[in-house]
Amino acid sequence: MEQVVTIKLFGQPFTFKTESGVADAKEVADYLVNEVTRIEKQLSKQSTHVNKLATLALAALNIANENIMIKKDHANLIKDISKHSENIIRILNAAFA
C-alpha cells in the first residue's frame, strides 16, 4: 500500500509517496530529519552560516556509513554463526557416530 509522508527540512515541508515495499516510511523519514538536525546543530557551532547542501550531504554520508558498517557486521555475524554451526554439527555427528 502506498504511503504519503511529509517531512520538514530547513523549515520547508517535503511530501513524497513511498512504494509498497517500504516497511515504515515515516520511521525512515524521521531518521533522515533527525540526522540532518544533528548535523545542523554540529555545523552551527562552527559557523553562523550552515550550508543546506553540505548538511544534506553529510547526513547522507553518515547514514550510508552506518548502513555499510551494519552490512559488514551482519556478514561477520553470519560467518561466525556458520562456523559455530559447523562445529556443533561436527561434534554431534562424532557423538552419534
C-alpha positions, 0 to 999 in steps of 0.5 A: 500500500502506498504511503504519503509522508511529509517531512520538514527540512530547513523549515520547508515541508517535503511530501513524497509517496513511498512504494509498497515495499517500504516497511515504515516510511515515516520511521525512515523519514524521521531518521533522515530529519533527525540526522540532518538536525544533528548535523545542523546543530554540529555545523552551527557551532562552527559557523553562523552560516550552515550550508543546506547542501553540505548538511544534506550531504553529510547526513547522507554520508553518515547514514550510508556509513552506518548502513555499510558498517551494519552490512559488514557486521551482519556478514561477520555475524553470519560467518561466525554463526556458520562456523559455530554451526559447523562445529556443533554439527561436527561434534554431534555427528562424532557423538552419534557416530 
